[in-house]
Amino acid sequence: MAKKKNASKIKAPLTQKPVGFALSWAGGALAGLAFRKAWMIIRHEEEAPDPLDPDRGWGEILLAAAVQGAIFAVARSVVDRTRAKAVARSTGTWPHPNAAPAKR
């Protein structure tokens, strides 16, 4: 019985990594779409300014970077938290190494 328990502990991370990668990729793609939509609303432009564009000012460049960073940070937090809750529901263990046991 102990072998079966150890096998599930070894098997879980192997299956979680591809799922985590797919969720991270999807979250990044959705964040990119959200940023493009937000930039259209903010500046009425299809493309965000390129930091190396000499015709753009500091204000535009920094605004675009701040908006993009905020959207990607929120998307990453949503993906990480969703994945952690799914792992906790399926295994009963929170995926963070220093965390207390998951509440169901």
DRENPAZA-636827 format. One record per residue: residue in one letter; x negated, y negated, z of N, C-alpha, C, O in turn. Coordinates in steps of 0.2 Angstrom, whole numbers, plus 5000, padded with zeros to 4 digits. Atoms other than C-alpha are relative to their C-alpha. Layout:
N
+--------+------+------+------+------+------+------+------+------+------+------+------+------+
: residu :  npx :  npy :  npz : capx : capy : capz :  cpx :  cpy :  cpz :  opx :  opy :  opz :
+--------+------+------+------+------+------+------+------+------+------+------+------+------+
:      A :    X :    Y :    Z :    X :    Y :    Z :    X :    Y :    Z :    X :    Y :    Z :
...
+--------+------+------+------+------+------+------+------+------+------+------+------+------+
This chain:
104
+--------+------+------+------+------+------+------+------+------+------+------+------+------+
: residu :  npx :  npy :  npz : capx : capy : capz :  cpx :  cpy :  cpz :  opx :  opy :  opz :
+--------+------+------+------+------+------+------+------+------+------+------+------+------+
:      M : 4996 : 5006 : 5000 : 5000 : 5000 : 5000 : 4996 : 4994 : 5000 : 4997 : 4989 : 4997 :
:      A : 5004 : 5006 : 4999 : 4986 : 4988 : 5004 : 4997 : 4999 : 4993 : 4996 : 4993 : 4991 :
:      K : 5003 : 5001 : 5007 : 4979 : 4991 : 4986 : 5005 : 4996 : 4996 : 5003 : 4992 : 4992 :
:      K : 4994 : 5004 : 5003 : 4996 : 4985 : 4979 : 5000 : 4993 : 5001 : 5001 : 4989 : 4997 :
:      K : 4999 : 5006 : 4998 : 4996 : 4970 : 4989 : 4994 : 4996 : 4997 : 4995 : 4990 : 4995 :
:      N : 5006 : 5004 : 5002 : 4978 : 4965 : 4984 : 5000 : 4999 : 4992 : 4998 : 4994 : 4989 :
:      A : 4999 : 5000 : 5008 : 4982 : 4969 : 4965 : 5005 : 4994 : 4998 : 5003 : 4991 : 4994 :
:      S : 4996 : 5005 : 5001 : 4996 : 4957 : 4966 : 4997 : 4993 : 5001 : 4998 : 4988 : 4997 :
:      K : 5003 : 5006 : 4999 : 4985 : 4943 : 4973 : 4995 : 4999 : 4995 : 4994 : 4993 : 4993 :
:      I : 5005 : 5001 : 5006 : 4972 : 4946 : 4959 : 5004 : 4999 : 4994 : 5002 : 4994 : 4990 :
:      K : 4997 : 5001 : 5006 : 4985 : 4947 : 4946 : 5004 : 4993 : 4999 : 5004 : 4990 : 4994 :
:      A : 4996 : 5006 : 5000 : 4995 : 4931 : 4951 : 4996 : 4994 : 4997 : 4998 : 4991 : 4992 :
:      P : 5003 : 5005 : 5003 : 4981 : 4919 : 4947 : 4999 : 5001 : 4992 : 4998 : 4996 : 4988 :
:      L : 5001 : 4999 : 5007 : 4978 : 4927 : 4930 : 5006 : 4998 : 4996 : 5005 : 4996 : 4990 :
:      T : 4994 : 5002 : 5003 : 4996 : 4924 : 4925 : 5001 : 4993 : 5001 : 5005 : 4990 : 4996 :
:      Q : 4998 : 5007 : 4998 : 4997 : 4907 : 4933 : 4996 : 4995 : 4995 : 4998 : 4990 : 4994 :
:      K : 5005 : 5004 : 5004 : 4982 : 4900 : 4923 : 5003 : 4998 : 4993 : 5003 : 4992 : 4991 :
:      P : 4997 : 5002 : 5007 : 4990 : 4901 : 4905 : 5007 : 4996 : 5001 : 5008 : 4991 : 4997 :
:      V : 4994 : 5004 : 4999 : 5007 : 4895 : 4912 : 4998 : 4993 : 5002 : 5001 : 4988 : 5000 :
:      G : 5002 : 5007 : 4997 : 4998 : 4880 : 4921 : 4997 : 4996 : 4994 : 4999 : 4990 : 4993 :
:      F : 5002 : 5004 : 5005 : 4989 : 4876 : 4905 : 5005 : 4998 : 4995 : 5005 : 4992 : 4993 :
:      A : 4994 : 5002 : 5005 : 5005 : 4876 : 4894 : 5004 : 4995 : 5003 : 5006 : 4990 : 5000 :
:      L : 4996 : 5005 : 4997 : 5014 : 4866 : 4907 : 4996 : 4993 : 5000 : 4999 : 4988 : 4999 :
:      S : 5004 : 5006 : 5001 : 4999 : 4853 : 4907 : 5000 : 4997 : 4993 : 5001 : 4991 : 4993 :
:      W : 5000 : 5003 : 5007 : 4999 : 4852 : 4889 : 5007 : 4997 : 4998 : 5007 : 4992 : 4995 :
:      A : 4993 : 5002 : 5001 : 5018 : 4850 : 4888 : 5001 : 4993 : 5003 : 5004 : 4988 : 5000 :
:      G : 4999 : 5007 : 4996 : 5017 : 4836 : 4901 : 4996 : 4995 : 4997 : 4998 : 4989 : 4997 :
:      G : 5004 : 5005 : 5003 : 5003 : 4827 : 4892 : 5003 : 4998 : 4994 : 5003 : 4992 : 4992 :
:      A : 4996 : 5001 : 5006 : 5013 : 4828 : 4876 : 5006 : 4995 : 5001 : 5007 : 4990 : 4998 :
:      L : 4994 : 5004 : 4998 : 5029 : 4821 : 4884 : 4997 : 4993 : 5003 : 5001 : 4988 : 5002 :
:      A : 5003 : 5006 : 4998 : 5018 : 4808 : 4893 : 4998 : 4995 : 4994 : 4999 : 4989 : 4994 :
:      G : 5002 : 5004 : 5006 : 5011 : 4802 : 4876 : 5007 : 4997 : 4997 : 5006 : 4991 : 4995 :
:      L : 4994 : 5002 : 5003 : 5029 : 4801 : 4869 : 5003 : 4994 : 5004 : 5005 : 4989 : 5002 :
:      A : 4997 : 5005 : 4996 : 5035 : 4791 : 4884 : 4996 : 4994 : 5000 : 4999 : 4988 : 5000 :
:      F : 5004 : 5006 : 5000 : 5020 : 4779 : 4883 : 5002 : 4996 : 4993 : 5002 : 4990 : 4993 :
:      R : 4998 : 5003 : 5007 : 5024 : 4776 : 4864 : 5007 : 4996 : 5001 : 5008 : 4991 : 4998 :
:      K : 4994 : 5003 : 4999 : 5042 : 4772 : 4869 : 5000 : 4994 : 5004 : 5003 : 4989 : 5003 :
:      A : 5001 : 5006 : 4996 : 5037 : 4761 : 4883 : 4997 : 4994 : 4997 : 4999 : 4989 : 4998 :
:      W : 5004 : 5006 : 5003 : 5025 : 4751 : 4873 : 5005 : 4997 : 4994 : 5004 : 4991 : 4994 :
:      M : 4995 : 5003 : 5005 : 5039 : 4749 : 4859 : 5004 : 4995 : 5004 : 5006 : 4990 : 5002 :
:      I : 4996 : 5004 : 4996 : 5050 : 4742 : 4873 : 4996 : 4993 : 5003 : 4999 : 4988 : 5003 :
:      I : 5004 : 5005 : 4997 : 5036 : 4731 : 4881 : 4998 : 4995 : 4995 : 4999 : 4989 : 4996 :
:      R : 5003 : 5004 : 5005 : 5028 : 4724 : 4866 : 5003 : 5000 : 4993 : 5001 : 4996 : 4988 :
:      H : 4997 : 4999 : 5007 : 5039 : 4729 : 4851 : 4995 : 5001 : 4994 : 4995 : 4999 : 4989 :
:      E : 5005 : 4997 : 5005 : 5024 : 4737 : 4842 : 5000 : 5007 : 5000 : 5001 : 5010 : 5006 :
:      E : 5000 : 4992 : 5001 : 5023 : 4755 : 4836 : 4993 : 5002 : 5003 : 4993 : 5008 : 5006 :
:      E : 5007 : 4998 : 4998 : 5004 : 4756 : 4841 : 4998 : 4996 : 5006 : 4998 : 4990 : 5006 :
:      A : 5003 : 5003 : 4995 : 4996 : 4752 : 4857 : 4993 : 4997 : 4998 : 4990 : 5000 : 4993 :
:      P : 5006 : 5003 : 5003 : 4981 : 4740 : 4855 : 4994 : 5005 : 5002 : 4993 : 5008 : 5007 :
:      D : 5006 : 4997 : 5000 : 4964 : 4748 : 4852 : 4995 : 4996 : 5004 : 4994 : 4990 : 5003 :
:      P : 5005 : 5005 : 4996 : 4951 : 4742 : 4865 : 4995 : 4997 : 4996 : 4992 : 4992 : 4998 :
:      L : 5006 : 5002 : 5005 : 4938 : 4740 : 4851 : 5003 : 4995 : 4995 : 4999 : 4992 : 4991 :
:      D : 4997 : 5004 : 5005 : 4950 : 4729 : 4841 : 4998 : 4993 : 5002 : 5000 : 4990 : 5007 :
:      P : 5002 : 5007 : 4999 : 4942 : 4711 : 4840 : 5006 : 4995 : 5000 : 5005 : 4990 : 5003 :
:      D : 4995 : 5005 : 5000 : 4959 : 4703 : 4837 : 5005 : 5001 : 5006 : 5010 : 4997 : 5007 :
:      R : 4996 : 4999 : 4994 : 4967 : 4709 : 4854 : 4996 : 4997 : 5006 : 4990 : 4997 : 5006 :
:      G : 5002 : 5003 : 4994 : 4965 : 4700 : 4870 : 4999 : 5005 : 5006 : 5002 : 5011 : 5006 :
:      W : 5001 : 4996 : 4994 : 4960 : 4707 : 4887 : 5007 : 5002 : 5003 : 5008 : 5007 : 5005 :
:      G : 4993 : 4999 : 4997 : 4978 : 4705 : 4893 : 5003 : 5006 : 4997 : 5006 : 5010 : 5001 :
:      E : 4996 : 4995 : 5003 : 4985 : 4716 : 4880 : 4997 : 5007 : 5001 : 5000 : 5012 : 5002 :
:      I : 5004 : 4994 : 4999 : 4971 : 4729 : 4882 : 5001 : 5003 : 5007 : 5003 : 5009 : 5008 :
:      L : 4999 : 4998 : 4993 : 4973 : 4730 : 4901 : 5007 : 5002 : 5001 : 5008 : 5007 : 5005 :
:      L : 4993 : 4999 : 4999 : 4992 : 4730 : 4900 : 5001 : 5007 : 4997 : 5004 : 5011 : 5001 :
:      A : 4999 : 4994 : 5003 : 4992 : 4745 : 4888 : 4996 : 5006 : 5004 : 4999 : 5011 : 5005 :
:      A : 5003 : 4995 : 4996 : 4979 : 4754 : 4899 : 5004 : 5002 : 5006 : 5004 : 5008 : 5009 :
:      A : 4996 : 5000 : 4994 : 4989 : 4751 : 4915 : 5006 : 5004 : 4999 : 5008 : 5009 : 5003 :
:      V : 4994 : 4997 : 5001 : 5005 : 4757 : 4908 : 4999 : 5007 : 4998 : 5002 : 5012 : 5000 :
:      Q : 5002 : 4993 : 5002 : 4997 : 4772 : 4900 : 4998 : 5004 : 5006 : 5000 : 5010 : 5006 :
:      G : 5003 : 4996 : 4994 : 4988 : 4777 : 4916 : 5006 : 5002 : 5005 : 5006 : 5007 : 5007 :
:      A : 4994 : 4999 : 4996 : 5004 : 4775 : 4926 : 5004 : 5006 : 4998 : 5006 : 5010 : 5001 :
:      I : 4996 : 4995 : 5003 : 5014 : 4786 : 4914 : 4997 : 5007 : 5001 : 5000 : 5012 : 5002 :
:      F : 5004 : 4993 : 5000 : 5001 : 4800 : 4913 : 5000 : 5002 : 5007 : 5000 : 5008 : 5009 :
:      A : 5000 : 4998 : 4993 : 4999 : 4800 : 4932 : 5007 : 5002 : 5003 : 5007 : 5007 : 5006 :
:      V : 4993 : 4997 : 4998 : 5018 : 4802 : 4935 : 5001 : 5006 : 4997 : 5003 : 5011 : 5000 :
:      A : 4998 : 4994 : 5003 : 5019 : 4815 : 4922 : 4995 : 5006 : 5003 : 4998 : 5012 : 5004 :
:      R : 5004 : 4995 : 4997 : 5004 : 4825 : 4929 : 5003 : 5002 : 5007 : 5003 : 5008 : 5009 :
:      S : 4997 : 4998 : 4993 : 5012 : 4824 : 4947 : 5006 : 5004 : 4999 : 5007 : 5009 : 5003 :
:      V : 4994 : 4996 : 5001 : 5028 : 4830 : 4940 : 4999 : 5007 : 4998 : 5001 : 5012 : 5001 :
:      V : 5002 : 4993 : 5003 : 5020 : 4845 : 4931 : 4997 : 5004 : 5006 : 4998 : 5010 : 5007 :
:      D : 5003 : 4997 : 4995 : 5009 : 4849 : 4946 : 5004 : 5002 : 5006 : 5004 : 5008 : 5008 :
:      R : 4995 : 4999 : 4994 : 5023 : 4848 : 4959 : 5005 : 5006 : 4998 : 5006 : 5010 : 5002 :
:      T : 4995 : 4994 : 5002 : 5035 : 4859 : 4948 : 4996 : 5006 : 5000 : 4999 : 5011 : 5002 :
:      R : 5004 : 4994 : 5000 : 5021 : 4872 : 4945 : 4999 : 5003 : 5007 : 5000 : 5009 : 5008 :
:      A : 5001 : 4997 : 4993 : 5017 : 4873 : 4964 : 5006 : 5002 : 5003 : 5006 : 5008 : 5006 :
:      K : 4994 : 4997 : 4998 : 5035 : 4875 : 4968 : 5002 : 5006 : 4997 : 5005 : 5011 : 5001 :
:      A : 4999 : 4994 : 5003 : 5037 : 4888 : 4956 : 4996 : 5006 : 5002 : 4998 : 5012 : 5003 :
:      V : 5005 : 4995 : 4997 : 5022 : 4898 : 4962 : 5002 : 5001 : 5007 : 5002 : 5007 : 5009 :
:      A : 4998 : 4998 : 4993 : 5028 : 4896 : 4980 : 5007 : 5004 : 5000 : 5008 : 5008 : 5004 :
:      R : 4993 : 4996 : 5001 : 5046 : 4902 : 4975 : 4998 : 5008 : 4998 : 5001 : 5012 : 5001 :
:      S : 5002 : 4994 : 5003 : 5038 : 4917 : 4966 : 4996 : 5004 : 5005 : 4996 : 5011 : 5005 :
:      T : 5005 : 4996 : 4996 : 5024 : 4922 : 4978 : 5001 : 4999 : 5008 : 4998 : 5003 : 5012 :
:      G : 4999 : 5002 : 4993 : 5029 : 4914 : 4995 : 4994 : 4996 : 5002 : 4994 : 4995 : 5008 :
:      T : 5006 : 5004 : 4998 : 5012 : 4905 : 4995 : 4999 : 4994 : 4996 : 5000 : 4994 : 4990 :
:      W : 5001 : 5006 : 5004 : 5009 : 4887 : 4991 : 4993 : 5000 : 4997 : 4988 : 5003 : 5000 :
:      P : 5006 : 4999 : 5004 : 4995 : 4886 : 4978 : 4994 : 4996 : 5003 : 4988 : 4998 : 5001 :
:      H : 5006 : 5004 : 4997 : 4984 : 4873 : 4988 : 4997 : 5004 : 5005 : 5000 : 5007 : 5009 :
:      P : 5003 : 4996 : 4995 : 4971 : 4882 : 4998 : 5000 : 4998 : 5007 : 5000 : 5003 : 5011 :
:      N : 5000 : 5002 : 4993 : 4973 : 4872 : 5014 : 5007 : 4999 : 5002 : 5008 : 4996 : 5007 :
:      A : 4993 : 5001 : 4999 : 4992 : 4872 : 5013 : 5003 : 5005 : 5005 : 5001 : 5011 : 5005 :
:      A : 4996 : 4995 : 4996 : 5004 : 4880 : 5026 : 5004 : 5004 : 4995 : 5005 : 5003 : 4990 :
:      P : 4996 : 4996 : 5004 : 5015 : 4894 : 5020 : 5006 : 4997 : 4997 : 5009 : 4992 : 5001 :
:      A : 4994 : 5004 : 5004 : 5029 : 4889 : 5008 : 5006 : 5001 : 5004 : 5008 : 5007 : 5007 :
:      K : 4994 : 4999 : 4997 : 5046 : 4886 : 5015 : 5005 : 5002 : 4994 : 5005 : 4999 : 4989 :
:      R : 4995 : 4997 : 5006 : 5060 : 4895 : 5005 : 5007 : 4996 : 5001 : 5011 : 4998 : 4997 :
+--------+------+------+------+------+------+------+------+------+------+------+------+------+
